[in-house]
């Protein structure tokens, strides 16, 4: 699959931007824009942002004064989605109160001032078998489809011959004649599969070797987290079933295994321990250290009614930065989605230890195009907006340790003030424009009682220019501890 954006106009005339993997592109007068139009008076500094997940492309107008024309229709503070050869339709109901979005076809034209951008989309000609990973030609897709699955002829025949898998060799459907689950295990499985959106994966829980499922812990946009027991040593673990919006091709299955091996090497007191991971019949899964209650910094802030006491907040941030520093310097891993909900706090009310979780999960799925969040989540654009550095919104593929520095700074800022780093608009596109363009509110403007030395460290971590932040988590931690001595 490939998306080609060709620019026509006084500047960049004929230049083509080609995307075969997920990415983003900022169009505007700002120096950081990948497509910079410096001399057009009708172009704003950050005019529109393209979020690309081939074959899908979303355009979000960020300009508060100038609109963007798409196929002759003007958009102001709205979004447009390109998904191949379909005719334009209007999609309504932005949960954040934003305006309508338009779904475009191959050949769409984007116009701003004296500049036009044409969109060309080449669709994928192959599908992949969910069971064995074999490539399926486009001519055989319809015949290969089984519900939401794509299966090669051999695997399709096996599934149809075997029927829905169960704990025994019986061909009986779970729930007997009524068709309803009648065993606790089946009930849990039914709830999980409904959340994952793949009802044909009945029996998937039993196909994760070496683990017994106890209960569901929580669910979210990326999938379901289960409490499980590792059979070999009866150790309690958290098992994450990862939701993907497209069949998992064999190359990503191999990549997922490689990246899982990296996660298994992240052994540090302030990083959640990863135990195992693999693919089971099209579902990606990870086993990790179990944290009782799933208690995290977001829950801890609620415990304190919004603001964690300064000494405790600094200590939790320092511990988190120590874990990040190990990932940055020893394993060369960038998290890219640091936020309060991704820092778990095992322990008790008297003493808690911060542990960073979800390393690499969002990055791997979004880079591969398997996670539809880039196209569908209202508050997320390759990360989480209140904690996202501007460069990550502009180009998701170039995140460095300084991106984690910003996100950790934003997390500490919220811990000590109870507020986000900006007063974010409830209109999604305006909030993205704020991330790309607006400086953060200095922390002492939120709370003048925060000591000056500490405020300076927090504000430095939140600089819009990555070169003005701390180089990595270790430098941030050192400055933070120096400020409170």
URSUL-V22781 format. One record per pair of residues at least 12 apart in sequence whose C-alpha atoms are under 8 Angstrom apart, sorted by the first residue. I is the first residue (numbers start at 0). GAP is how many residues later the second one is. D is the distance in Angstrom with one decimal. If there is no record, write none. Layout:
# URSUL-V22781
I_GAP_D + I_GAP_D
This chain:
# URSUL-V22781
0_19_6.0 + 0_53_5.8 + 0_54_6.0 + 0_120_7.6 + 0_121_5.5 + 0_122_5.0 + 0_123_4.6 + 0_124_8.0 + 1_16_7.1 + 1_17_5.7 + 1_18_4.6 + 1_19_7.8 + 1_52_5.9 + 1_53_6.4 + 1_119_5.9 + 1_120_5.1 + 1_121_6.9 + 2_15_5.8 + 2_16_5.1 + 2_17_6.4 + 2_49_7.9 + 2_51_6.1 + 2_52_6.4 + 2_116_7.2 + 2_117_5.8 + 2_118_4.7 + 2_119_6.4 + 3_12_6.5 + 3_13_5.7 + 3_14_4.5 + 3_15_6.4 + 3_115_6.0 + 3_116_5.1 + 3_117_6.5 + 4_12_5.0 + 4_13_6.4 + 4_112_6.3 + 4_113_5.7 + 4_114_5.0 + 4_115_6.5 + 5_111_5.4 + 5_112_5.3 + 5_113_6.8 + 6_108_7.1 + 6_109_5.9 + 6_110_4.5 + 6_111_6.7 + 7_107_5.8 + 7_108_5.1 + 7_109_6.1 + 7_110_7.9 + 8_105_6.0 + 8_106_4.5 + 8_107_6.3 + 9_104_7.0 + 9_105_7.0 + 10_26_6.4 + 10_104_7.8 + 11_23_7.9 + 18_33_7.5 + 18_35_7.2 + 19_34_6.4 + 20_31_7.8 + 20_32_6.4 + 20_33_6.4 + 20_346_6.7 + 20_347_6.7 + 20_348_6.9 + 21_29_7.8 + 21_30_5.3 + 21_31_4.2 + 21_32_6.4 + 21_344_6.7 + 21_345_5.5 + 21_346_6.8 + 21_347_5.8 + 22_28_6.2 + 22_29_5.1 + 22_30_6.6 + 22_344_7.6 + 22_372_6.2 + 22_373_5.8 + 22_374_6.3 + 23_25_7.1 + 23_26_5.3 + 23_27_4.5 + 23_28_5.5 + 23_369_7.5 + 23_370_6.0 + 23_371_5.1 + 23_372_6.4 + 24_24_5.8 + 24_25_5.1 + 24_26_6.8 + 24_369_5.9 + 24_370_6.3 + 25_20_6.9 + 25_21_7.6 + 25_22_6.1 + 25_23_4.6 + 25_24_6.4 + 25_368_5.7 + 25_369_8.0 + 26_19_6.4 + 26_20_5.7 + 26_21_5.4 + 26_22_6.2 + 26_23_8.0 + 27_15_5.9 + 27_16_5.6 + 27_17_4.8 + 27_18_4.7 + 27_19_4.8 + 27_20_6.9 + 28_14_6.5 + 28_15_6.0 + 28_16_4.2 + 28_17_6.6 + 28_18_7.8 + 29_15_4.6 + 29_16_6.2 + 32_13_7.4 + 32_361_7.6 + 39_73_6.7 + 39_74_6.9 + 40_72_7.5 + 41_24_6.7 + 41_70_6.9 + 41_71_4.9 + 41_72_7.9 + 42_23_7.2 + 42_69_6.6 + 42_70_6.4 + 43_19_6.1 + 43_21_7.9 + 43_22_7.0 + 44_18_8.0 + 45_16_6.2 + 45_17_6.5 + 45_387_7.0 + 45_390_7.5 + 45_391_7.1 + 46_14_6.1 + 46_15_5.1 + 46_16_4.8 + 46_19_7.8 + 47_12_5.4 + 47_13_4.3 + 47_14_5.0 + 47_15_6.8 + 47_20_7.7 + 48_12_6.6 + 48_13_7.0 + 48_345_7.4 + 50_323_7.1 + 50_324_7.7 + 52_316_5.7 + 52_321_7.4 + 52_322_7.8 + 53_67_7.9 + 53_315_7.3 + 54_27_7.8 + 54_28_5.9 + 54_29_6.3 + 54_66_6.2 + 54_67_7.1 + 54_68_6.2 + 54_69_7.9 + 55_25_7.0 + 55_26_5.4 + 55_27_4.5 + 55_28_7.0 + 55_319_7.8 + 56_24_5.5 + 56_25_4.7 + 56_26_6.5 + 57_21_6.7 + 57_22_5.4 + 57_23_4.2 + 57_24_6.0 + 57_317_7.0 + 58_20_5.3 + 58_21_4.8 + 58_22_6.2 + 59_17_7.2 + 59_18_6.0 + 59_19_4.3 + 59_20_6.5 + 59_369_6.1 + 60_14_6.9 + 60_15_6.1 + 60_16_5.1 + 60_17_5.7 + 60_18_6.2 + 60_368_6.6 + 61_14_8.0 + 61_15_6.1 + 61_367_5.7 + 61_368_6.0 + 61_370_7.3 + 61_371_5.2 + 62_13_7.3 + 62_14_6.9 + 62_370_7.7 + 63_12_7.3 + 63_13_6.9 + 63_366_7.8 + 66_45_7.5 + 67_42_7.1 + 67_43_6.1 + 67_44_5.5 + 68_41_5.7 + 68_42_5.0 + 68_43_6.5 + 69_38_7.0 + 69_39_5.7 + 69_40_4.6 + 69_41_6.4 + 70_37_5.9 + 70_38_5.2 + 70_39_6.6 + 76_21_7.6 + 76_22_6.9 + 76_350_8.0 + 76_352_5.9 + 76_353_6.8 + 77_20_7.0 + 77_21_5.3 + 77_22_6.1 + 77_23_6.0 + 77_351_6.8 + 78_20_7.8 + 78_21_6.9 + 78_22_4.6 + 78_23_6.5 + 78_350_7.7 + 79_21_5.0 + 79_22_4.3 + 79_23_5.7 + 79_24_6.9 + 80_20_6.9 + 80_21_5.7 + 80_22_4.4 + 80_23_5.7 + 81_21_5.5 + 81_22_4.3 + 81_23_5.7 + 81_24_7.2 + 81_26_7.9 + 82_20_6.8 + 82_21_6.3 + 82_22_6.2 + 82_23_7.4 + 83_20_7.3 + 83_21_5.0 + 83_22_4.8 + 83_37_5.9 + 83_38_7.7 + 83_39_7.2 + 84_19_7.8 + 84_20_4.5 + 84_21_4.8 + 85_17_7.9 + 85_18_6.7 + 85_19_4.8 + 85_20_7.4 + 86_16_7.6 + 86_17_6.3 + 86_18_5.5 + 87_14_6.5 + 87_15_5.1 + 87_16_4.6 + 87_17_6.3 + 88_13_5.7 + 88_14_5.2 + 88_15_7.2 + 89_12_4.6 + 89_13_6.3 + 90_12_7.2 + 93_284_7.2 + 94_283_6.7 + 95_282_6.9 + 95_283_7.8 + 95_330_5.5 + 95_331_5.8 + 95_332_6.2 + 96_329_6.4 + 96_330_5.7 + 96_331_7.7 + 97_328_7.4 + 97_329_4.6 + 97_330_5.9 + 97_331_7.4 + 98_328_7.9 + 105_13_6.3 + 105_14_5.5 + 105_15_5.5 + 106_12_5.2 + 106_13_5.4 + 106_14_7.6 + 107_12_7.7 + 124_12_6.5 + 124_13_5.3 + 125_12_5.3 + 126_14_7.0 + 126_23_7.1 + 126_120_7.7 + 126_122_7.9 + 127_22_6.5 + 127_23_7.2 + 127_24_7.8 + 127_119_6.6 + 127_120_7.2 + 127_121_5.6 + 127_122_7.6 + 128_20_7.9 + 128_21_5.2 + 128_22_4.3 + 128_23_5.4 + 128_26_7.9 + 128_118_7.6 + 128_120_7.7 + 129_19_6.5 + 129_20_5.8 + 129_21_5.9 + 129_117_6.1 + 129_118_6.6 + 129_119_7.8 + 129_151_6.2 + 129_152_4.9 + 130_20_6.8 + 130_24_6.7 + 130_150_5.0 + 130_151_6.1 + 131_23_7.4 + 132_115_7.7 + 132_116_6.0 + 132_117_5.0 + 133_18_6.8 + 133_116_7.5 + 134_17_7.8 + 135_15_7.9 + 135_16_6.4 + 143_12_7.2 + 146_53_7.0 + 147_50_6.6 + 147_52_7.4 + 148_51_7.6 + 148_98_7.5 + 149_97_7.3 + 163_38_6.4 + 163_39_7.3 + 164_37_6.7 + 164_38_5.4 + 165_36_8.0 + 165_37_5.8 + 165_40_7.9 + 166_36_8.0 + 166_39_7.4 + 173_12_6.9 + 184_28_8.0 + 187_27_7.0 + 187_28_7.4 + 188_13_7.4 + 188_14_7.4 + 188_16_6.7 + 189_12_7.5 + 191_24_7.8 + 191_32_6.8 + 194_24_7.7 + 194_28_7.3 + 194_29_7.5 + 195_27_6.2 + 195_28_7.5 + 195_47_5.8 + 200_80_7.7 + 203_76_7.1 + 203_77_7.1 + 203_79_8.0 + 206_73_6.4 + 206_74_7.8 + 207_72_6.3 + 209_20_5.9 + 209_21_5.4 + 209_22_7.0 + 210_17_6.3 + 210_18_5.5 + 210_19_4.6 + 210_20_5.5 + 211_16_5.4 + 211_17_5.0 + 211_18_6.5 + 211_19_6.7 + 212_13_6.9 + 212_14_6.3 + 212_15_4.4 + 212_16_6.5 + 213_12_7.2 + 213_13_5.4 + 213_14_5.1 + 213_15_7.2 + 214_12_5.3 + 214_13_7.2 + 216_77_7.9 + 220_22_7.7 + 220_152_7.8 + 221_20_5.6 + 221_21_5.3 + 221_22_7.6 + 221_149_7.8 + 222_17_7.1 + 222_18_5.6 + 222_19_4.6 + 222_20_4.6 + 223_16_5.8 + 223_17_5.3 + 223_18_6.8 + 223_19_7.8 + 224_13_6.5 + 224_14_5.6 + 224_15_4.4 + 224_16_6.3 + 225_12_5.7 + 225_13_5.0 + 225_14_6.3 + 225_15_7.9 + 226_12_6.2 + 226_63_7.6 + 235_53_7.9 + 235_54_6.3 + 236_50_6.4 + 236_51_5.8 + 236_52_5.3 + 236_53_4.6 + 237_49_5.7 + 237_50_5.2 + 237_51_6.0 + 237_52_4.8 + 237_53_7.7 + 238_46_6.9 + 238_47_5.7 + 238_48_4.5 + 238_49_6.4 + 239_45_5.4 + 239_46_5.1 + 239_47_6.3 + 239_48_8.0 + 240_42_6.7 + 240_43_6.0 + 240_44_4.5 + 240_45_6.8 + 241_41_6.5 + 241_42_5.3 + 241_43_5.8 + 242_40_7.1 + 242_41_7.4 + 242_128_7.5 + 243_39_7.8 + 243_121_7.8 + 243_126_5.3 + 243_127_5.3 + 243_128_7.3 + 244_125_5.6 + 244_126_5.7 + 244_127_5.6 + 245_124_5.5 + 245_125_7.7 + 246_35_6.9 + 246_123_7.7 + 247_34_6.2 + 247_122_7.2 + 251_116_7.2 + 252_25_8.0 + 252_26_6.9 + 255_22_7.4 + 255_108_7.6 + 256_20_7.2 + 256_21_6.2 + 258_101_7.9 + 259_16_7.3 + 259_17_6.1 + 259_18_7.8 + 261_69_7.8 + 262_96_7.4 + 262_97_8.0 + 263_12_7.1 + 265_61_7.0 + 265_65_7.5 + 267_55_6.5 + 267_58_7.5 + 268_54_7.3 + 268_86_7.2 + 269_49_6.2 + 269_50_6.2 + 269_52_6.8 + 269_53_4.7 + 269_83_7.3 + 269_84_5.8 + 269_85_4.2 + 269_86_6.2 + 270_49_7.9 + 270_52_5.4 + 270_53_7.9 + 270_83_8.0 + 270_84_4.6 + 270_85_4.7 + 270_86_6.3 + 271_16_7.1 + 271_17_6.1 + 271_83_5.5 + 271_84_5.8 + 271_85_5.3 + 272_15_5.7 + 272_16_5.2 + 273_12_7.6 + 273_13_6.2 + 273_14_4.3 + 273_15_6.3 + 274_12_5.3 + 274_13_5.1 + 274_14_7.1 + 275_12_7.0 + 290_53_7.4 + 290_54_7.7 + 290_55_5.6 + 291_54_6.7 + 293_50_6.8 + 293_51_7.9 + 293_52_8.0 + 294_49_5.8 + 294_50_5.6 + 294_51_6.8 + 295_44_6.7 + 295_45_5.6 + 295_46_7.1 + 295_47_5.6 + 295_48_4.1 + 295_49_5.1 + 296_43_4.8 + 296_44_6.1 + 296_45_7.9 + 296_46_5.9 + 296_47_6.4 + 296_48_6.8 + 297_42_4.9 + 297_43_5.3 + 298_42_7.9 + 300_114_6.7 + 300_117_7.9 + 305_109_7.4 + 305_111_7.8 + 305_112_4.9 + 306_107_7.5 + 306_108_5.4 + 306_109_5.4 + 306_110_5.9 + 306_111_4.9 + 307_107_5.4 + 307_108_5.8 + 308_107_6.8 + 309_106_6.0 + 312_99_6.8 + 312_102_6.2 + 312_103_6.6 + 313_98_7.4 + 313_166_7.6 + 315_37_7.2 + 315_38_5.7 + 316_37_7.9 + 316_91_7.4 + 316_95_6.3 + 317_159_5.6 + 317_162_7.4 + 317_163_7.4 + 318_34_7.5 + 318_35_5.9 + 318_36_7.7 + 319_23_7.4 + 319_34_5.8 + 319_35_6.3 + 319_36_6.2 + 320_87_7.7 + 320_152_5.2 + 320_153_6.7 + 320_155_7.4 + 320_156_5.9 + 321_151_7.1 + 321_152_6.6 + 321_155_7.0 + 322_32_7.3 + 322_33_6.8 + 323_32_7.6 + 323_149_5.9 + 323_150_7.8 + 324_147_7.0 + 324_148_4.8 + 324_149_5.0 + 327_73_6.4 + 327_144_7.2 + 327_145_7.4 + 332_27_7.7 + 333_25_7.7 + 333_26_7.3 + 333_65_7.3 + 333_66_6.3 + 333_67_5.8 + 333_70_7.0 + 334_23_7.7 + 334_24_5.1 + 334_25_5.6 + 334_28_7.6 + 334_69_6.5 + 335_24_7.6 + 335_26_7.8 + 335_27_6.9 + 335_47_6.7 + 335_63_6.9 + 335_67_6.6 + 335_68_5.9 + 336_25_7.4 + 336_46_5.2 + 336_47_6.6 + 336_50_7.9 + 336_51_7.7 + 336_67_7.5 + 336_70_7.3 + 337_49_7.3 + 337_66_6.4 + 337_69_5.4 + 337_70_6.1 + 337_73_7.7 + 338_45_7.7 + 338_48_6.4 + 338_68_6.6 + 338_69_7.0 + 338_71_7.9 + 338_72_5.7 + 339_71_6.0 + 341_14_6.1 + 341_15_5.3 + 341_16_6.5 + 342_12_5.5 + 342_13_4.6 + 342_14_5.9 + 343_12_6.3 + 343_13_6.8 + 361_20_7.6 + 361_21_7.6 + 362_19_7.8 + 365_16_7.0 + 366_30_7.5 + 377_50_7.0 + 378_49_6.9 + 380_12_6.6 + 381_14_6.6 + 384_46_7.7 + 384_47_7.2 + 384_50_7.1 + 385_24_7.5 + 385_34_6.3 + 385_35_7.0 + 385_36_7.6 + 385_38_7.8 + 385_49_7.9 + 386_19_7.3 + 386_20_4.7 + 386_21_7.7 + 386_23_5.4 + 386_24_6.8 + 386_34_7.9 + 387_15_7.7 + 387_18_7.2 + 387_19_5.9 + 387_47_7.1 + 388_14_5.9 + 388_17_5.9 + 388_18_6.8 + 388_46_6.9 + 388_47_7.8 + 388_73_7.9 + 388_75_7.1 + 389_45_5.3 + 389_46_4.5 + 389_47_7.2 + 389_74_6.5 + 390_12_7.8 + 390_45_7.3 + 392_39_7.6 + 392_42_7.4 + 392_43_6.6 + 393_42_7.1 + 400_70_7.0 + 400_71_5.2 + 400_72_7.1 + 401_64_6.0 + 401_67_6.8 + 401_68_6.8 + 401_69_5.8 + 401_70_5.6 + 401_71_7.8 + 402_63_7.5 + 403_68_7.8 + 403_69_7.4 + 404_56_6.0 + 404_57_7.8 + 404_64_7.5 + 404_65_6.9 + 404_66_7.9 + 404_67_6.2 + 404_68_5.9 + 404_71_7.1 + 405_55_5.4 + 405_56_5.1 + 405_57_7.6 + 405_63_7.7 + 408_49_5.8 + 408_50_7.8 + 408_52_5.5 + 408_53_6.1 + 409_52_7.0 + 411_46_7.7 + 412_30_6.8 + 412_45_6.9 + 416_26_7.7 + 416_29_6.4 + 416_30_6.4 + 418_27_7.7 + 420_19_5.3 + 420_20_5.8 + 420_21_7.9 + 420_22_7.8 + 421_12_8.0 + 421_17_7.9 + 421_18_5.4 + 421_19_5.8 + 438_24_7.5 + 438_25_6.5 + 439_22_7.1 + 439_23_7.9 + 441_13_7.9 + 441_17_6.2 + 442_12_6.1 + 442_15_7.3 + 442_16_6.7 + 452_30_5.2 + 452_31_7.6 + 453_26_6.8 + 453_29_5.2 + 453_30_6.7 + 456_19_7.8 + 456_22_6.6 + 456_23_6.3 + 456_26_7.4 + 460_15_7.3
